[in-house]
């Protein structure tokens, strides 16, 4: 369960200063055509200002062009429910003020004095798809539901099996919200001795077009399904300038025009599943075809209850060979298994995986950092399947370990009583694509062996109004040839709440890590995120944050020294809907300070956030 502090911190994205206003409404009509109807409207608006985030690097224009600007972000969600129909829409908007300029006096002076190693045209290319004022209908859908039938036209989430074949969903922690825009039909019927469920869908993938962390805008190719969306034409041609000298020795400016190009060519997908359940056994077949050429399929068997003391699930997936960019891609496959057993105070869970050449279904997005102007590198890693990692959710992968890996993890929980439990796990993984991301060459030159161990406790007291959740762990990866360390980490993670009196409590939450990766850094470094909150439940939380890292380059001129990041925040929840003010100001969050940048992961899905220095205020209203 996510704590109030965790929710507040997760609601403050890594790059934000927000000043916000919003409104929401919900209206119930008792009789519209003989049926009740409910209308819900939620508007979340935010204003953001970015100060200098201390990530300047003279080699990259992107590091100098993400400071000292403001933005206003707005998300309008509307939903109407009537009879068996549900109609929904989401409209996203972004407006920018005081944005960086490729021809600002400060930047021109740095270029002239060679304080930076890029040119004005590099800055023009970098800014071509950033900080663009945008309003577009990001999600639209209508769903019809009756017993045994569900049909959707528009945007929908989809997952086949455990995510090996296909998976698109919303991940607020990473600012990811990808849907399929098209059609989906699900049919289900119980034949007494067995239950059948069939699902089929088709459409084009619809990732968010505005990256709030960087201000980057994703430009599509102009598919008719995405009317009103930003496309290449809305970005326009890219103009750069060059000074030359004519035969007479006179300076002549020359303009170079690169025609508008999309950074995203809308991906098509066709997929479906058939599920059969009979006598306590569940069988399923899943399949998806991406871009008409990349097929992935799987079959699974699950037993949800074994003598009421356990369960088991096994899924086997395959990716047939294909020709891609003139090269023949060898077939790949994946086997995933999970089992749980429970008896008295003991619970045991096991997960295992064996993947070979099982590639992620990456979005058709230009993420080449060497093609600024028409690329969107912030969307690197956006994929349409999410194979189970069999790892702790917070593990940050190196390379592409899941493409060619064998391993698993076992966990044992022991509960003394309702208030006290302890647990421990151990995992072991052998990967051939962690060190060498391409291909699946199973030799010692590419092999890494990883052990992941941890132990922790969960304690509840003060009649469950206080708790301690804490665990410590270590991760060690070694290269097989030559025999040396590839990566190591030791960490402590904790979440502690102490009830004070009445509705007041104090909470501390965070982690501290020591990391070592000799391929990149000569010595180890430390980093951590720690938060302290005073809570008046359910209304108010005052939060103080301290983050740190000693990773070389954490700030200009820093090489092994500790970089500090301080922040403060307030979160308000009305806790009722008795008055109009309570309904309008349902939740408000303010963040002022700094956040360190870096890779953030949730169950193998990762993205890099830039560091942030500024403030954020957000308001959500409900009736």
C-alpha positions in Angstrom: 0.0 0.0 0.0 1.3 3.4 -0.9 1.7 5.8 2.0 0.6 9.4 2.0 4.3 10.5 1.8 5.0 8.2 -1.1 2.0 9.4 -3.0 3.0 13.0 -2.4 6.5 12.5 -3.6 5.4 10.5 -6.6 3.0 13.3 -7.5 5.9 15.7 -7.7 7.6 14.8 -11.1 11.3 15.2 -11.4 11.1 18.3 -13.5 8.6 20.8 -12.1 7.8 24.1 -10.6 4.0 24.4 -10.6 1.5 27.1 -9.8 -1.9 25.6 -10.6 -5.6 26.1 -10.7 -8.2 23.5 -11.6 -11.9 22.6 -11.4 -13.9 19.5 -11.4 -17.5 18.6 -11.6 -19.7 15.5 -11.3 -23.4 15.7 -12.0 -25.9 12.8 -11.6 -29.1 12.8 -13.6 -31.7 10.3 -12.3 -33.7 9.9 -15.5 -32.4 10.5 -19.0 -34.3 8.5 -21.4 -35.4 6.2 -18.6 -31.8 5.6 -17.4 -29.6 7.3 -14.9 -26.7 9.3 -16.2 -23.5 10.5 -14.5 -21.2 13.2 -15.8 -17.7 13.6 -14.3 -15.3 16.4 -15.3 -11.9 16.7 -13.7 -9.4 19.4 -14.7 -5.8 19.4 -13.4 -3.9 22.6 -14.2 -0.3 23.4 -13.3 2.2 26.2 -13.8 5.9 25.3 -13.7 9.1 27.3 -13.4 12.6 25.8 -13.9 15.7 27.5 -12.4 19.2 26.3 -13.2 19.2 22.6 -12.5 23.1 22.4 -12.4 23.5 19.8 -15.2 25.4 21.9 -17.7 27.8 20.0 -20.0 29.7 22.0 -22.6 29.3 19.2 -25.1 25.5 19.1 -25.3 23.1 21.8 -26.2 20.3 20.0 -24.4 22.1 20.5 -21.1 22.2 24.3 -21.6 18.7 24.7 -22.8 16.6 23.2 -19.9 16.9 26.1 -17.4 15.0 29.3 -16.5 11.7 28.9 -18.2 8.1 28.5 -17.1 5.3 26.2 -18.3 1.6 25.8 -17.7 0.3 22.2 -18.0 -3.4 21.3 -18.1 -5.2 18.0 -18.3 -8.9 17.8 -18.7 -10.6 14.5 -18.1 -14.3 14.1 -18.9 -16.5 11.0 -18.7 -20.2 10.3 -19.2 -21.9 7.1 -18.1 -25.4 6.3 -19.3 -27.2 3.0 -19.7 -24.6 0.6 -21.0 -22.4 3.3 -22.5 -19.4 5.1 -21.2 -18.0 8.0 -23.2 -14.6 9.5 -22.2 -12.1 12.1 -23.3 -8.9 13.6 -22.2 -7.4 16.9 -23.5 -3.8 17.7 -22.8 -2.3 21.2 -23.1 1.1 22.7 -22.5 2.1 26.4 -22.7 5.6 27.8 -22.2 6.9 31.2 -21.2 10.4 32.6 -21.1 11.8 29.6 -22.9 15.5 29.3 -23.8 16.6 30.9 -27.1 19.2 29.7 -29.5 20.3 33.4 -30.0 20.2 34.6 -26.5 23.1 37.0 -25.6 24.3 34.7 -22.8 24.5 31.6 -25.0 26.2 33.6 -27.9 28.7 34.9 -25.4 29.5 31.3 -24.2 29.9 30.1 -27.8 32.2 33.0 -28.7 34.3 32.4 -25.6 34.4 28.6 -26.3 32.8 27.9 -22.9 30.6 25.4 -24.8 31.5 23.1 -27.6 28.4 23.4 -29.7 27.2 26.0 -32.2 24.2 28.2 -32.6 22.8 25.8 -35.2 23.0 22.9 -32.6 20.9 25.0 -30.3 18.4 25.6 -33.1 18.1 21.9 -33.8 17.7 21.1 -30.1 14.9 23.6 -29.6 13.0 22.7 -32.8 10.8 20.2 -31.0 10.9 21.5 -27.4 8.7 24.1 -25.6 6.0 24.1 -28.3 2.6 25.4 -27.2 0.2 22.5 -27.7 -3.4 21.6 -27.1 -4.7 18.2 -28.4 -7.3 15.5 -27.6 -5.0 12.8 -26.2 -7.6 10.2 -25.4 -11.1 9.5 -26.7 -13.2 6.4 -26.2 -16.7 5.0 -26.1 -17.4 1.6 -24.4 -20.5 -0.5 -24.5 -20.9 -3.1 -21.7 -23.5 -5.8 -21.1 -23.1 -9.2 -19.4 -20.7 -11.2 -21.5 -19.9 -8.4 -24.0 -17.6 -5.4 -23.8 -16.9 -3.3 -26.9 -14.7 -0.2 -27.1 -14.0 2.2 -29.9 -11.2 4.7 -29.3 -8.5 4.5 -26.7 -8.0 1.5 -24.4 -5.3 -0.2 -22.3 -4.4 -3.8 -23.2 -2.3 -6.6 -21.7 -1.9 -10.2 -23.0 -0.8 -12.7 -20.4 1.8 -11.4 -18.1 3.0 -8.8 -20.6 5.3 -11.0 -22.7 3.3 -10.6 -25.8 1.8 -7.1 -25.4 1.3 -4.6 -22.7 0.3 -0.9 -22.8 -0.8 0.8 -19.6 -0.5 3.9 -17.5 2.5 4.3 -15.2 2.2 7.6 -13.3 5.6 7.1 -11.6 7.3 7.4 -15.1 4.9 9.8 -16.7 3.9 7.1 -19.2 0.3 6.7 -20.5 0.2 4.7 -23.7 -3.1 3.3 -25.2 -4.2 1.7 -28.4 -6.6 3.8 -30.5 -8.8 1.6 -32.5 -11.3 -1.1 -31.5 -11.6 -3.9 -29.0 -14.2 -6.6 -28.5 -14.3 -9.0 -25.5 -16.8 -11.8 -25.3 -17.3 -14.1 -22.2 -19.6 -17.0 -21.6 -20.0 -19.6 -18.8 -20.9 -23.0 -20.1 -21.2 -24.5 -16.6 -18.3 -26.9 -17.0 -16.0 -24.3 -18.5 -15.8 -20.6 -19.1 -14.6 -19.0 -22.3 -13.3 -15.5 -22.9 -12.2 -14.2 -26.2 -10.6 -10.7 -26.8 -9.6 -9.1 -30.1 -8.3 -5.6 -30.8 -6.7 -3.6 -33.5 -5.5 0.0 -33.9 -2.6 2.3 -33.7 -0.5 3.0 -30.6 -1.0 6.3 -28.8 1.8 7.4 -26.4 1.5 10.9 -24.9 2.8 13.5 -27.2 4.1 15.9 -24.5 7.0 14.9 -22.3 6.5 17.1 -19.2 9.9 16.4 -17.8 11.8 17.9 -20.8 9.2 19.9 -22.8 9.9 17.7 -25.8 7.0 17.2 -28.2 6.5 14.0 -30.2 5.5 14.7 -33.8 3.4 12.0 -35.6 3.3 11.2 -39.3 -0.3 12.5 -39.7 -2.5 9.4 -39.2 -6.2 10.2 -39.6 -6.9 8.4 -36.3 -5.1 11.2 -34.5 -6.9 14.3 -35.6 -5.8 17.4 -33.8 -2.5 15.8 -32.7 0.9 17.5 -33.2 2.5 16.2 -36.5 5.6 17.0 -38.5 3.8 19.8 -40.4 2.9 21.5 -37.1 6.6 21.6 -36.1 7.5 23.0 -39.5 10.8 23.0 -41.4 14.1 23.4 -39.6 16.1 26.4 -40.7 19.8 26.7 -39.9 22.2 29.5 -41.1 25.7 29.6 -42.3 28.0 32.5 -43.1 30.0 32.2 -46.3 32.2 34.5 -48.5 31.4 35.2 -52.1 34.2 35.3 -54.8 34.6 39.0 -54.1 35.3 38.4 -50.5 31.9 39.7 -49.2 30.1 37.9 -46.4 27.0 36.1 -47.5 24.4 34.4 -45.3 23.2 31.0 -46.4 20.0 29.4 -45.2 19.7 25.6 -45.0 16.2 24.2 -44.8 15.5 20.7 -43.7 11.9 19.7 -44.5 9.7 18.7 -41.6 10.0 15.1 -40.5 8.0 13.1 -38.0 9.7 11.8 -34.9 7.0 9.1 -34.5 5.5 6.9 -37.2 2.3 5.6 -35.7 2.6 1.9 -35.0 -0.2 -0.5 -35.9 -1.1 -3.5 -33.8 -3.5 -6.5 -34.2 -3.9 -8.8 -31.2 -6.1 -11.0 -29.2 -6.4 -13.8 -26.7 -8.6 -16.9 -26.0 -9.0 -18.0 -22.4 -10.5 -21.3 -21.2 -11.1 -22.1 -17.5 -12.3 -25.5 -16.4 -12.0 -27.6 -13.2 -9.6 -25.1 -11.5 -7.3 -24.8 -14.5 -6.9 -21.8 -16.7 -5.5 -22.0 -20.2 -4.8 -19.1 -22.5 -3.4 -18.4 -26.0 -2.2 -14.8 -26.8 -1.0 -13.2 -30.0 0.0 -9.8 -31.3 1.3 -8.5 -34.6 3.1 -5.1 -34.5 3.5 -3.0 -37.7 2.3 -6.0 -39.7 5.8 -7.7 -39.4 6.7 -8.4 -35.8 4.7 -11.2 -34.4 4.7 -12.4 -30.8 2.5 -15.2 -29.4 2.2 -17.2 -26.1 0.4 -20.0 -24.4 -0.1 -20.2 -20.6 -1.5 -22.5 -18.0 -2.5 -21.4 -14.5 -3.9 -23.1 -11.4 -5.2 -20.3 -9.2 -5.8 -22.6 -6.2 -3.9 -25.8 -5.2 -5.6 -27.2 -2.2 -6.2 -23.6 -1.1 -2.6 -23.4 -0.2 -0.9 -22.3 -3.4 -1.0 -21.4 -7.0 1.1 -21.8 -10.1 1.4 -20.0 -13.5 3.5 -20.8 -16.5 3.7 -18.9 -19.8 5.7 -19.7 -22.9 6.1 -17.1 -25.6 7.8 -17.0 -29.0 8.9 -14.4 -31.6 9.2 -16.0 -35.1 12.2 -15.0 -37.2 11.7 -12.1 -39.6 13.6 -9.8 -41.9 14.3 -6.4 -40.5 16.2 -3.7 -42.4 17.6 -6.3 -44.7 18.8 -8.5 -41.9 17.4 -11.8 -40.9 16.4 -11.8 -37.2 16.6 -15.3 -35.5 13.5 -16.6 -33.7 13.3 -15.8 -30.0 11.4 -17.4 -27.1 10.6 -16.8 -23.4 9.5 -19.0 -20.6 8.2 -17.5 -17.4 6.9 -19.3 -14.3 5.6 -18.3 -10.9 4.4 -20.3 -7.9 3.2 -19.5 -4.4 2.7 -21.7 -1.4 1.1 -20.8 1.9 0.8 -22.8 5.2 0.2 -21.2 8.6 2.6 -18.4 9.2 4.9 -19.3 6.2 4.5 -18.1 2.6 6.9 -19.0 -0.2 7.0 -17.4 -3.6 9.1 -18.4 -6.6 9.6 -16.7 -9.9 11.8 -17.9 -12.8 12.5 -16.9 -16.4 14.4 -18.2 -19.4 14.5 -15.7 -22.3 16.5 -16.1 -25.5 16.6 -13.4 -28.2 13.3 -12.1 -26.8 13.3 -8.5 -27.9 11.3 -5.6 -26.6 8.6 -4.3 -28.9 10.1 -0.8 -29.2 8.0 2.1 -30.4 8.8 3.4 -33.9 10.2 6.6 -32.6 13.4 8.4 -33.7 15.5 8.5 -30.5 18.8 9.2 -32.2 20.5 11.9 -30.1 22.7 12.7 -33.2 19.6 13.8 -35.1 18.4 16.7 -33.1 15.5 18.7 -34.5 13.6 15.6 -35.7 14.2 13.1 -32.9 12.8 12.5 -29.4 15.5 10.8 -27.3 13.4 11.2 -24.2 11.1 8.5 -25.5 13.9 5.9 -25.7 12.8 2.7 -24.2 9.1 3.1 -24.8 8.0 -0.4 -25.6 4.7 -2.3 -26.1 5.5 -5.4 -24.1 6.8 -5.7 -20.5 8.3 -9.2 -19.9 8.3 -10.1 -16.2 11.7 -9.4 -14.7 11.5 -11.8 -11.7 13.4 -9.0 -9.8 12.6 -6.4 -7.2 10.5 -3.6 -8.9 13.2 -0.9 -8.3 16.1 -2.7 -10.0 17.8 -0.5 -12.6 18.8 -2.8 -15.6 22.1 -2.3 -17.3 22.1 -2.9 -21.0 19.2 -5.2 -22.0 19.5 -8.1 -19.6 16.0 -9.5 -20.3 16.7 -10.2 -24.0 18.9 -13.3 -23.2 18.7 -14.3 -19.5 18.1 -17.3 -17.3 17.4 -16.9 -13.6 14.9 -16.5 -10.8 14.1 -15.4 -7.3 12.7 -17.1 -4.2 11.1 -15.3 -1.3 10.1 -16.6 2.1 7.8 -14.6 4.5 7.2 -15.6 8.1 4.4 -13.9 10.1 4.7 -14.2 13.9 1.3 -12.5 14.4 -0.8 -9.7 12.8 1.7 -7.1 13.8 5.1 -8.6 13.0 6.5 -10.3 9.9 9.9 -10.9 8.5 11.0 -11.9 5.0 14.0 -12.6 2.9 14.8 -13.3 -0.8 17.6 -14.5 -3.0 17.8 -14.2 -6.7 20.3 -15.5 -9.3 20.5 -14.4 -12.9 22.8 -15.3 -15.8 22.6 -12.8 -18.7 24.3 -12.6 -22.0 22.9 -9.1 -23.0 23.7 -7.1 -19.9 27.3 -6.5 -20.9 26.7 -6.8 -24.7 23.2 -5.5 -25.5 23.0 -6.8 -29.1 22.3 -10.4 -30.1 22.4 -13.4 -27.8 25.8 -14.9 -28.0 26.1 -17.4 -25.2 29.8 -17.3 -24.4 31.8 -16.2 -21.4 32.9 -13.0 -23.1 29.3 -11.8 -22.8 28.2 -13.5 -19.6 27.4 -11.8 -16.4 26.3 -13.6 -13.2 24.2 -11.7 -10.7 23.2 -12.4 -7.1 20.5 -10.3 -5.5 19.7 -10.8 -1.8 17.7 -8.9 0.8 16.0 -9.3 4.2 13.5 -7.1 5.9 10.7 -6.7 8.4 7.2 -5.3 8.7 6.0 -4.2 12.1 2.6 -2.6 13.0 1.8 -1.1 16.4 -0.3 1.6 18.1 -3.4 -0.4 16.9 -2.0 -0.4 13.3 -1.7 3.4 13.3 2.1 3.1 13.2 4.4 0.9 11.2 8.0 0.1 10.3 8.8 -1.4 6.9 12.5 -1.7 6.3 14.8 -4.0 4.4 18.5 -4.1 3.4 19.9 -5.8 0.4 22.9 -6.3 -1.9 23.4 -6.9 -5.6 26.6 -8.3 -7.1 27.2 -8.8 -10.9 30.4 -10.3 -12.1 31.8 -10.8 -15.6 32.7 -14.4 -16.5 35.6 -13.3 -18.8 37.6 -11.6 -17.6 36.7 -12.5 -14.0 36.0 -9.2 -12.4 33.2 -7.1 -11.0 30.6 -5.7 -13.4 28.3 -4.0 -11.0 27.7 -4.0 -7.2 25.3 -2.3 -4.9 24.3 -2.3 -1.2 21.2 -0.5 0.0 18.8 0.2 2.8 15.2 1.1 2.1 12.6 2.1 4.7 9.1 3.5 5.4 8.4 4.4 9.0 5.2 6.0 10.4 4.8 6.9 14.1 1.4 8.0 15.3 1.7 11.0 17.6 -1.8 11.9 18.9 -5.3 12.2 17.4 -4.9 12.8 13.6 -1.2 13.6 13.8 1.7 11.4 12.8 5.2 11.6 11.5 6.7 9.6 8.7 10.2 9.1 7.3 10.8 7.3 4.0 13.6 6.8 1.7 16.7 4.8 0.6 20.4 4.9 0.8 22.7 3.1 -1.7 26.4 2.5 -2.3 27.0 1.6 -6.0 30.0 0.6 -8.0 30.3 0.2 -11.8 34.0 0.0 -12.8 33.1 0.3 -16.5 32.1 3.9 -16.0 33.7 5.0 -12.8 36.9 4.2 -11.0 35.4 4.2 -7.6 32.1 3.6 -5.9 29.6 6.4 -5.2 26.7 6.9 -2.8 23.2 8.2 -3.5 19.9 8.4 -1.6 16.5 9.9 -1.4 15.1 10.7 2.1 11.9 12.4 3.1 10.4 13.5 6.4 6.7 14.4 6.8 4.4 15.7 9.5 0.8 14.6 8.7 -2.5 15.8 9.9 -4.7 13.1 8.5 -6.4 13.3 6.1 -5.9 17.0 5.4 -2.3 18.2 5.5 1.2 16.8 5.1 4.4 19.0 5.4 7.3 17.3 3.7 11.0 17.9 3.8 13.3 16.1 1.3 17.0 15.5 1.1 18.6 13.8 -1.8 22.3 13.3 -2.5 24.7 11.6 -4.8 28.5 11.5 -5.1 28.4 10.2 -8.7 31.1 12.0 -10.7 29.7 14.8 -12.8 26.6 15.2 -10.6 27.1 19.0 -11.0 29.6 21.1 -13.0 33.1 20.8 -11.4 32.0 18.0 -9.1 34.2 14.8 -9.4 33.5 12.4 -6.5 32.2 15.2 -4.2 28.7 15.0 -2.7 25.9 16.9 -4.4 23.1 17.9 -2.2 19.4 18.4 -3.2 17.0 20.0 -0.7 13.2 20.4 -1.1 10.1 21.2 0.9 6.5 20.5 0.1 2.9 20.8 1.3 0.0 18.5 0.4 -3.6 19.4 1.2 -6.6 17.1 0.9 -10.1 18.4 1.7 -11.2 15.0 3.1 -14.9 15.7 2.3 -17.2 17.1 -0.3 -19.6 19.0 2.0 -18.9 22.5 0.6 -18.1 23.9 -2.8 -14.7 24.9 -1.6 -14.0 21.3 -0.5 -15.0 20.1 -3.9 -13.0 22.6 -5.9 -9.9 22.3 -3.7 -9.9 18.6 -3.3 -6.1 18.1 -3.4 -3.4 20.7 -3.6 0.4 20.0 -3.7 3.3 22.4 -3.5 6.9 21.5 -4.1 9.8 23.9 -3.8 13.4 22.9 -4.2 15.6 20.4 -6.0 15.4 16.8 -7.3 18.4 14.9 -8.5 18.2 13.4 -11.9 18.8 9.8 -12.9 17.2 6.6 -14.1 13.9 5.6 -12.4 12.5 2.1 -13.0 9.3 0.3 -12.2 9.3 -3.5 -12.9 11.9 -3.2 -15.7 10.3 -0.1 -17.3 12.7 2.7 -17.0 13.3 6.3 -18.1 15.9 9.0 -17.3 14.7 12.1 -15.6 16.8 15.3 -15.7 17.6 17.0 -12.5 15.2 19.8 -11.4 15.5 23.0 -9.4 12.4 25.1 -8.9 8.9 24.8 -7.5 5.6 23.1 -8.2 2.0 23.7 -7.2 -0.8 21.4 -8.3 -4.6 21.5 -7.7 -7.1 18.8 -8.3 -10.8 19.4 -7.8 -13.7 17.0 -7.5 -17.5 17.2 -6.8 
